[in-house]
């Protein structure tokens, strides 16, 4: 079975839990174990939090996820500008720093992480993937 989720969410703090719960329910329905679901939830939370905090040029963002029982692929897409992406490029945050640990957490929880500019619009895409087979 393949599940595809596409959400357009307001850039506010209440949207991240909605995205996380929607994705988790789909993963649970596919029979994905709690450890993989927790890793994906943490990675998605960090990606959403960054958009909510830094993508000031946009009032909304998108979350796209594809799952097939073997792999989960997630894109978090914002409409911010290149300056807003600076927080993502700070991958060497101190362990007790207030900000800058999002990338480190996503990298630790997933197998692939790519951050890129959107092709035909302002903003960026945070793309991560996680194996669902333990």
C-alpha positions as CSV (number, residue, x, y, z in Angstrom):
1,X,0.0,0.0,0.0
2,X,1.2,3.5,-0.8
3,X,0.0,6.6,1.2
4,X,0.5,10.2,0.0
5,X,-0.3,13.2,2.2
6,X,-0.2,16.8,1.1
7,X,-1.0,19.6,3.5
8,X,-1.0,23.3,3.2
9,X,-0.7,24.8,6.7
10,X,-0.7,28.2,8.3
11,X,2.6,29.4,9.5
12,X,1.6,29.2,13.2
13,X,2.5,27.0,16.2
14,X,-0.7,25.0,16.0
15,X,0.1,23.6,12.6
16,X,3.1,21.5,13.5
17,X,1.2,19.1,15.9
18,X,-1.5,18.7,13.2
19,X,1.1,17.7,10.6
20,X,2.9,15.4,13.0
21,X,-0.3,13.6,14.2
22,X,-1.6,13.2,10.6
23,X,1.7,11.6,9.5
24,X,1.9,9.5,12.6
25,X,-1.6,8.1,12.1
26,X,-0.8,7.1,8.5
27,X,2.5,5.4,9.6
28,X,0.7,3.6,12.4
29,X,-2.0,2.4,9.9
30,X,0.8,1.0,7.7
31,X,2.1,-1.0,10.7
32,X,5.3,1.1,11.2
33,X,6.9,0.5,14.6
34,X,7.0,3.2,17.4
35,X,10.8,3.9,17.1
36,X,10.6,4.8,13.4
37,X,7.5,6.8,13.9
38,X,9.1,8.7,16.8
39,X,12.2,9.5,14.6
40,X,10.0,10.8,11.8
41,X,7.8,12.8,14.2
42,X,10.9,14.5,15.7
43,X,12.3,15.3,12.3
44,X,9.0,16.7,11.0
45,X,8.6,18.8,14.2
46,X,12.0,20.4,13.7
47,X,11.4,21.1,10.0
48,X,8.0,22.7,10.8
49,X,9.4,24.7,13.7
50,X,12.0,26.2,11.5
51,X,9.4,27.3,9.0
52,X,7.2,28.7,11.7
53,X,10.0,30.6,13.3
54,X,12.0,31.8,10.3
55,X,10.0,31.9,7.0
56,X,8.5,35.4,7.5
57,X,7.9,36.0,3.8
58,X,5.1,33.4,3.7
59,X,1.9,33.0,5.7
60,X,1.7,29.2,5.0
61,X,3.9,26.2,4.2
62,X,3.4,22.7,2.8
63,X,4.1,19.3,4.1
64,X,4.2,16.4,1.6
65,X,4.8,12.8,2.6
66,X,4.9,9.6,0.7
67,X,5.0,6.2,2.5
68,X,4.9,2.7,1.1
69,X,5.6,0.5,4.1
70,X,9.4,0.4,3.3
71,X,10.3,4.1,3.2
72,X,8.9,7.5,4.3
73,X,9.8,10.5,2.2
74,X,8.9,14.0,3.6
75,X,9.2,17.5,2.0
76,X,8.6,20.6,4.1
77,X,8.3,23.5,1.7
78,X,8.3,27.2,2.7
79,X,7.9,30.5,0.9
80,X,10.6,32.3,2.8
81,X,13.6,34.0,1.1
82,X,17.3,33.1,1.1
83,X,17.9,35.1,4.3
84,X,15.3,33.1,6.1
85,X,17.3,29.9,5.3
86,X,20.3,31.0,7.2
87,X,19.2,29.2,10.3
88,X,19.3,25.9,8.5
89,X,22.9,26.4,7.5
90,X,24.0,26.7,11.1
91,X,24.8,23.0,11.5
92,X,27.4,23.4,14.2
93,X,25.3,24.6,17.1
94,X,26.5,24.0,20.6
95,X,24.7,21.1,22.4
96,X,23.1,23.5,24.9
97,X,22.4,26.4,22.4
98,X,18.9,27.8,22.3
99,X,18.8,27.6,18.5
100,X,20.5,25.8,15.6
101,X,20.0,22.2,16.6
102,X,17.2,21.4,14.1
103,X,19.4,20.1,11.4
104,X,21.5,18.0,13.8
105,X,18.3,16.4,15.1
106,X,16.9,15.7,11.6
107,X,20.2,14.2,10.5
108,X,20.3,12.0,13.6
109,X,16.7,10.7,13.1
110,X,16.7,10.1,9.3
111,X,19.0,8.5,6.7
112,X,18.9,11.3,4.1
113,X,18.5,15.1,4.5
114,X,18.7,17.6,1.7
115,X,17.9,21.3,1.8
116,X,17.4,23.2,-1.4
117,X,15.9,26.3,-2.9
118,X,12.5,25.9,-4.5
119,X,12.7,25.6,-8.3
120,X,10.3,28.2,-9.5
121,X,9.4,30.2,-6.4
122,X,10.9,31.8,-3.3
123,X,11.6,29.6,-0.4
124,X,13.2,26.3,0.4
125,X,12.6,22.6,0.6
126,X,13.7,20.4,3.5
127,X,13.7,16.9,2.2
128,X,14.3,13.9,4.5
129,X,13.8,10.1,4.2
130,X,13.6,7.3,6.7
131,X,13.5,3.6,6.3
132,X,10.4,2.0,7.8
133,X,11.9,-1.5,8.0
134,X,13.7,-2.2,11.2
